[in-house]
Amino acid sequence: MRATALPPDPAGPTPPQLPLGGLRPRLVRLEVRRLVRNRRTLIFTMVVPAMFFLIFGLDSRYALGRDGAGNVSASILISMALYGAVLATTSGGAMVSVERAAGWSRQLRITPLRPAAYVATKMASSMVLGAVSVAVVYLVAAATRTPSMPAWVWAVTAGAVWAGSLLFAAFGLFIGYLFPSENVMQVIGFVLMLFSFGGGLFIPLSQFSPGLRTLARFTPLYGLNQLVHYPLTQSGFSWEWVANLIVWLAVFTAGAILRLRRDTGRV
């Protein structure tokens, strides 16, 4: 008995779907290589945070003052490392705006890469850039021999800054899908400045009015900034910081995936 051939599918074969964790190291390496070729990105994520530390973290009027398990210079080091990591991961994620302008989002529609896996790949490459930024700031600070804190605090705060910057890798992706490439960097610069002041990165929240302090507790950098400084300050831990970080990470990640699906769904 001869088997009957099925008619060809007019839509073509359906490409196999990669799982959520279907990342490819080679793809991440290519993404990182593209990021480091952008000189403006390297200047703002590596040079500027280290320069800010040298300006503010070495001021003899307050740098050697006591702050928890270390001194004020150590606190400024953590803040500037966090600022650099946030800039790096946000910039890395926002590069998708350039790909959108080139029509790459539509091309993803015919590839086996799921939107969630693509978002995860972008976030992973941004985290590599963030790790380099944190390392640069910490190495520059260590060379000055001004920040003072136990060795374990150096290690824990550096790791916490890097891990926490994942939040802004998701934020960069979300913004990159929300705005066109010609506007995205201006938006990022303005929004990150607001977040930094609102989260107490540049000015201690104790100097804010009661109303502004209450508002700051709901900004994306508030919880992360408090968490990365806690190993140094070692006082007043609050689970509110963790909740703030988790909620904003979920919001930005979901927003990035939703925007990507809308882009790839267009014909």
C-alpha positions in Angstrom: 0.0 0.0 0.0 1.5 3.3 -1.1 1.6 6.2 1.3 -0.2 9.4 0.3 2.1 12.4 0.2 0.8 15.4 2.2 0.5 18.7 0.3 3.2 21.2 1.1 2.4 23.8 3.7 2.0 27.2 1.9 3.3 29.0 5.0 6.5 27.0 4.9 8.0 24.9 7.7 7.7 26.2 11.2 11.1 27.0 12.6 11.9 25.2 15.9 11.6 27.3 19.0 14.6 27.8 21.3 13.7 27.5 25.0 13.9 30.5 27.3 17.3 29.6 28.3 18.5 28.9 24.8 21.3 31.4 24.9 24.4 31.0 22.7 27.8 32.2 24.0 28.9 33.1 20.6 25.9 35.4 20.2 26.6 37.1 23.5 30.3 37.5 22.5 29.2 39.2 19.2 26.9 41.6 21.1 29.7 42.5 23.6 32.1 43.2 20.7 29.6 45.5 19.1 29.2 47.4 22.4 32.9 48.0 23.0 33.4 49.4 19.5 31.2 52.3 20.5 33.7 54.9 21.9 31.0 57.1 23.3 29.6 54.3 25.3 33.0 53.3 26.7 33.7 56.9 27.7 30.5 57.4 29.6 30.5 53.9 31.2 34.2 53.6 32.1 35.8 57.0 32.2 33.0 59.3 33.6 32.2 57.2 36.8 35.9 56.8 37.6 36.4 60.6 37.1 33.5 61.4 39.3 35.1 59.2 42.1 38.4 61.0 41.7 36.6 64.4 42.0 34.3 63.7 44.9 35.7 60.6 46.6 39.1 62.1 47.3 37.9 65.4 48.8 39.8 65.8 52.1 37.0 67.8 53.6 34.8 64.8 54.1 36.3 61.7 52.3 38.0 60.3 55.4 34.9 60.8 57.7 33.5 57.6 59.2 30.6 55.8 57.5 29.6 52.4 58.9 32.4 49.9 58.5 34.5 52.3 56.4 34.7 55.9 55.4 32.8 58.4 53.2 35.2 57.8 50.3 34.2 54.1 50.3 30.5 55.1 50.2 31.2 57.4 47.2 33.1 54.6 45.5 30.0 52.3 45.8 27.8 55.0 44.5 30.0 55.8 41.5 30.4 52.1 40.6 26.7 51.7 40.7 26.3 54.8 38.5 28.8 53.4 36.0 27.1 49.9 36.0 23.7 51.5 35.5 25.0 53.6 32.6 26.7 50.5 31.0 23.8 48.1 31.3 21.2 50.7 30.2 23.2 51.7 27.2 23.8 48.1 26.2 20.2 47.3 26.4 19.1 50.5 24.5 21.2 49.5 21.5 18.1 47.6 20.3 16.7 50.9 19.1 19.4 50.9 16.4 18.5 47.4 15.4 14.8 48.3 15.3 15.6 51.2 12.9 17.5 48.7 10.7 14.5 46.3 10.6 16.1 43.6 12.7 13.0 43.2 14.9 11.0 42.1 11.9 13.7 39.6 10.9 13.4 37.9 14.3 10.0 36.8 13.2 11.4 34.2 10.9 14.2 33.0 13.3 13.8 30.2 16.0 14.8 32.7 18.7 12.0 33.4 21.1 11.4 37.0 22.3 12.3 36.1 25.8 15.6 34.4 24.8 16.5 37.5 22.7 15.8 39.8 25.6 17.9 37.5 27.9 20.8 37.6 25.4 20.7 41.4 25.3 20.7 41.5 29.1 23.6 39.1 29.3 25.8 41.2 27.0 24.9 44.4 28.9 25.9 42.7 32.1 29.3 41.9 30.7 29.8 45.6 29.9 28.5 46.5 33.4 31.1 44.1 35.0 33.9 45.9 33.2 32.6 49.3 34.3 32.4 48.2 38.0 35.9 46.7 37.8 37.4 49.9 36.3 35.9 52.1 39.1 37.0 49.8 41.9 40.5 49.5 40.5 40.9 53.2 40.1 39.6 53.7 43.7 41.9 51.0 45.1 44.9 52.7 43.4 44.2 55.9 45.3 44.3 54.0 48.7 41.7 56.4 50.0 38.5 54.3 50.4 38.6 52.3 53.6 36.5 49.2 54.3 37.1 45.6 55.1 38.2 43.3 52.3 35.0 41.3 52.3 33.0 44.6 51.9 35.0 45.5 48.8 34.1 42.1 47.3 30.5 42.0 48.4 29.6 45.5 47.3 31.3 45.1 43.9 29.3 41.9 43.3 26.1 43.5 44.6 26.5 46.5 42.3 27.1 44.3 39.3 24.3 41.9 40.0 21.8 44.7 40.8 22.6 46.5 37.5 20.6 43.7 35.8 17.6 45.9 36.6 18.8 48.5 34.3 19.8 46.1 31.5 16.0 45.4 31.4 15.3 49.1 31.6 17.6 49.8 28.7 15.8 47.2 26.6 12.4 48.6 27.5 13.4 52.2 26.5 15.1 50.9 23.4 11.9 49.4 22.2 9.8 52.4 23.3 11.7 55.2 21.6 13.3 55.6 18.1 17.1 55.4 17.9 17.5 59.2 17.3 15.9 60.0 20.7 16.8 57.1 22.9 20.1 58.3 24.3 18.7 61.7 25.2 15.8 60.1 27.0 18.1 57.7 28.9 20.5 60.5 30.0 17.6 62.6 31.4 15.7 59.7 33.0 18.9 58.1 34.6 19.8 61.5 36.1 16.3 61.8 37.7 16.6 58.2 39.0 20.0 58.8 40.4 18.9 61.9 42.4 15.7 60.2 43.4 17.4 57.1 44.6 19.9 59.0 46.7 22.9 58.2 44.5 24.3 61.7 44.3 22.7 63.4 47.3 21.8 61.6 50.6 18.1 61.2 51.0 18.4 62.7 54.5 18.8 66.1 52.9 15.5 65.8 51.1 12.2 67.1 52.4 9.9 64.5 53.9 7.7 64.5 50.9 10.5 63.9 48.5 11.9 61.2 50.7 8.6 59.4 50.5 8.5 59.8 46.7 12.1 58.5 46.4 11.1 55.1 48.0 9.1 54.3 44.8 11.9 55.1 42.3 13.8 52.3 40.5 17.2 53.1 42.0 16.1 53.5 45.6 16.0 49.8 46.7 19.2 48.9 44.7 21.1 51.9 46.1 20.2 51.0 49.6 21.1 47.3 49.1 24.5 47.8 47.7 25.5 50.2 50.5 24.2 48.0 53.3 27.4 45.9 53.6 29.2 49.2 54.4 26.6 50.9 56.5 25.4 47.7 58.3 22.4 49.3 59.8 18.6 49.5 59.2 18.1 46.7 56.7 14.6 46.7 55.1 12.9 44.2 52.9 11.2 47.1 51.3 14.5 47.6 49.3 14.3 44.0 48.0 10.6 44.4 47.0 11.4 47.7 45.2 14.2 45.9 43.2 12.1 42.9 42.3 9.0 44.9 41.3 10.9 47.2 39.0 12.9 44.3 37.5 9.6 42.6 36.7 8.1 45.7 35.2 11.0 46.5 32.9 11.5 42.9 31.8 7.8 42.4 31.0 7.7 45.7 29.2 10.7 44.8 27.1 9.3 41.4 26.1 5.9 42.9 25.3 7.4 45.6 23.1 9.6 43.1 21.3 6.5 40.9 20.6 4.7 43.8 19.2 7.6 44.7 16.9 8.1 41.1 15.7 4.4 40.8 15.2 4.3 43.6 12.6 4.3 42.7 8.9 
